Every structure is written in structure tokens, then in C-alpha cells.
Amino acid sequence: MDAPVTPFDFDRCLKACAQGDRHALQALYDHEGARLLGVARRIVRDDASAEDIVHDAFIRIWIRAASFDPARGSARGWIYSITRHLALNAIRDTRRETLLDEADIDTSSALHERFDDSALWSGSAKIYRCLEQLQPAPQRCILHAYVDGCSHAEIAGLLGAPLGTVKAWIKRSLKALRECLE
């Protein structure tokens, strides 16, 4: 009869990492590395990027192991959340690389440049007209949020506007777009 398999002790492994035990980090990588790679791949849909993300995740796990608080969740969940957040940030960073410098161009031409793909706009002229009816700053907020995938805080930084103002612009703009599209 086979001996019972002892479950992997993530808590003990993180505590050992926090104390500088590199063997614990290796054990963690050996046990979860492939599954974490799968999570990253599903999010970023690119093998090379997923591998970079898992590498960065293990560096972050090593550096922040002492900050893990078992009262706030499981050790395994903490490890997966680090990987997931890094993957989501990678997607946002990729989108940011394609942003236009809107300070130097007219808002209307920015709309046309961002949405030049006619297939995207076939049958969608109404949303385009509704977007053009928004004031420039709220329009940029909507584009940054829903096209570029930026958070409210990121938009506030991009526009140099207070966070509360950005949130209000987005809320009012979404309402205006809903009414325009009805």
C-alpha cells in the first residue's frame, strides 16, 4: 500500500523564503511554476511574456514573502494573485505603449486615428457620433478607460486631473452615451 501523499505546505514555504531559504523558493517553483505559467499564458496569450511574468512573480514572492499575512488569505492564493496582477499589468503596459500623445493633437483627429479600422466601425457610426458629442477631457477619459484599459487613477495621471473629477467625468459621460445611443 502506498504511503499517503503529504500536501505541499505553502505557508511554511513562504516563511522559509522570508528567512532567505533559497531551497524553499526552488521547491515552490518546482511545485507551482508550471501552473503559474498556465495562468499567465491564459491572461497575456504569449509564451515569452508569460515566462517573463512568472520569473518576475517569483522574484516578487522572494522579496515580499515576509509581507504575506495568513489572516488575509491562503499562501497559495497570495502567490497566484501576484502572478495574476503582474499579467494584468503587462497587458495594461502593452496598451499604454500605443497611446497617442493627446496634448499635441486635436481630439477629433485622435478619435479618427484610434479608430481608423473600417471593420470596427461598420454599423457603429452611432457610437462614434455620440463620442464626438462629449467634451474633450471626458471623451479622453472614456477612451483611456474603455479602449486603453486604464484605471481611474491612471487616467487622472495621464490627464493631470484630480481623481474625483475623472470619476465624475466618466460617470456623466457614460450616462450621456447611454442616452445618445437610445
C-alpha angles and dihedrals in degrees: 000000000000120000115249114266114246111227117241110265105224094174093054090045093053091047089053091049089052088055092052099259105155091186088063090054090049090050090050091049092048091049102042108013096097093047092047089050088054091052092049092046092053090053103041098026092215125102097210093048091046091053091050090049093052090048090051090045092057091048089051092046089052094048097042101035091111090058093060110116114197089199089068098050146308123315091234091051090050091053092049093047090055090053093044093050092049090051092049090048089051090056091049091047091052090052091048091057089065097050118122122234095248095184089073101044138059113260093232093054089046089059092050093047094048094048103037094129106105092200089060091053100041103121091000101089090115094063089047091054090047092051091050089056091063121094113260099255096046089044090055089049091055092047093048092047102042104025103031096032096231123160121238090256092051091050091050088054094047093049098035089233130133114268093239091053091051091050091049092048091051094047093048093042093052089051091049091048092050091051092046092051095049 
